[in-house]
Amino acid sequence: MWEELARSAATDAGSPGAVTDLQSLQVVYCQSWEYDDPCARLAQRLGAEPAHRSYSGLGGSVPLRLVGDAASAMARGALDLALVVGGEALATRRHLPDPPWSHAPEQAQPFPLTLDRQEAANGIYQAYLTFALLDTARRAHLGRTPAEHRDELGRLLAPLTEVAASQPEHAWFPIARGAAEITVPSASNRMVATPYTKLMTAVMDVDMAAAVLVATEARADALGVPTDRRVYLRGFGVADDPPTMASRPELWRSPALRMATQAALGPVSVDDVDHLDLYSCFASSLSFALDALGITDAPDLTVTGGLPYHGGPGSNYATHALSAMAEALRGDPGSLGLVTGVGMHMAHHGATLWSTRPGSFVPPGTAEPSPTQPPPTVAVAKVSEGPARIATFSTVHSRQGPEWTALICDLPDGSRSYARLEEPPADDADLAGETVTLLPGARGATIARR
């Protein structure tokens, strides 16, 4: 799949031989299969000998950072032709757990993910749960009831399904759905973690790949790339929130996402952006992006279809979004398109601005000094006991029903604590702001009592 899409990208650019002349080959981390040397194996298949080779880590913003870093290197004169490619075959792996695939390493490598000890001790590490906790924090901040919020999330997500349905050749689930069908639990749409149902959850078990070629204009000229196939990177921004959720002063928003999008937009107003693809692993990533951009009414949030409906191939969805955005901009010459990405638990953000119309590109950190101070954080208690106020919560469900409720609590001294409520409330209950009693639990967990 990597090879096929790399060659497809070159053919799409009107220069099939470009893949043999790569100076940089960057492969997005693959969860489907571990190779001994992914970049070298792919380079050999392509007949290329790139001097720069990079195999990425995990995260939804990774493809945008790879493309942006390549463009920044080009702006410095360090290279002129790069390929970013990624793919997953997790749907196949679900049915073929032990495939006879090629070039496995002699020894398995560690999975590139570090869990926070307090989050892990309390069972808070799955993305569907962490993004749900952030969603509930935003709902509580806005003063909505759970029912009001469910309706709002349905209105937010339903248009994504229509985009996916319009692209049956690309989307894993090309089915248009109504808001209630998406958000109301049913026999075929079970609750996963309040307020998220199955149809509100990113789906990684897909077989998908995508690739993007990045070149200087001079190299594109030399390769004979037609002008109507070119899409220019006009802006690029990255920023990070504290990786530990409870340490973020405001759980209901992302200052780093605002910084990344502002850096990508530069002097451009978001009102002048014609096409969006806001990262959509879960509704909170969409909502946080809209808040960061100051958008209150934008029904067209994706040109791809979103991770729950187009499909979310591991860390590589944003490469698909870049490909879809290129098509959208080619069909609307001179317009602007913004693609965002979110990595880990709403922690690592990337944003890119594109157009078929050339313009200046200023790599991040060159226009003004980068901030040197880390973002402010709240202390997170390792051991908690006594009264606490629930800042946010989400109830985890199995196929049989609700199992337990994850909490992030504010402590009287201004610090925070993760906790578990082993007797979950009804799904329409609102625990935000409620006082609980915390007790030490087994294996480093903290237990809450109402």
HELIX and SHEET records of a PDB file:
HELIX    1   1 TRP A    2  ASP A   12  1                                  11    
HELIX    2   2 PRO A   16  ASP A   21  5                                   6    
HELIX    3   3 PRO A   38  LEU A   46  1                                   9    
HELIX    4   4 VAL A   62  ALA A   75  1                                  14    
HELIX    5   5 LEU A   90  HIS A   95  1                                   6    
HELIX    6   6 ARG A  117  ALA A  121  1                                   5    
HELIX    7   7 ALA A  127  LEU A  142  1                                  16    
HELIX    8   8 PRO A  146  ALA A  165  1                                  20    
HELIX    9   9 ALA A  179  THR A  183  1                                   5    
HELIX   10  10 LYS A  198  MET A  200  5                                   3    
HELIX   11  11 GLU A  217  LEU A  223  1                                   7    
HELIX   12  12 THR A  227  ARG A  229  5                                   3    
HELIX   13  13 MET A  245  SER A  247  5                                   3    
HELIX   14  14 PRO A  255  LEU A  265  1                                  11    
HELIX   15  15 VAL A  270  ASP A  272  5                                   3    
HELIX   16  16 ALA A  283  LEU A  293  1                                  11    
HELIX   17  17 TYR A  317  ARG A  330  1                                  14    
HELIX   18  18 ALA A  442  GLY A  444  5                                   3    
SHEET    1   A 4 HIS A  52  TYR A  55  0                                        
SHEET    2   A 4 SER A  24  VAL A  27  1                                        
SHEET    3   A 4 LEU A  81  ALA A  89  1                                        
SHEET    4   A 4 ASP A 207  ALA A 215 -1                                        
SHEET    1   B 2 MET A 191  ALA A 193  0                                        
SHEET    2   B 2 TYR A 196  THR A 197 -1                                        
SHEET    1   C 4 TYR A 232  ASP A 240  0                                        
SHEET    2   C 4 HIS A 348  SER A 355 -1                                        
SHEET    3   C 4 LEU A 336  GLY A 343 -1                                        
SHEET    4   C 4 HIS A 275  ASP A 277  1                                        
SHEET    1   D 5 ARG A 416  LEU A 421  0                                        
SHEET    2   D 5 GLY A 401  ASP A 410 -1                                        
SHEET    3   D 5 GLY A 386  SER A 398 -1                                        
SHEET    4   D 5 THR A 435  PRO A 440 -1                                        
SHEET    5   D 5 THR A 446  ARG A 449 -1                                        
END                                                                             
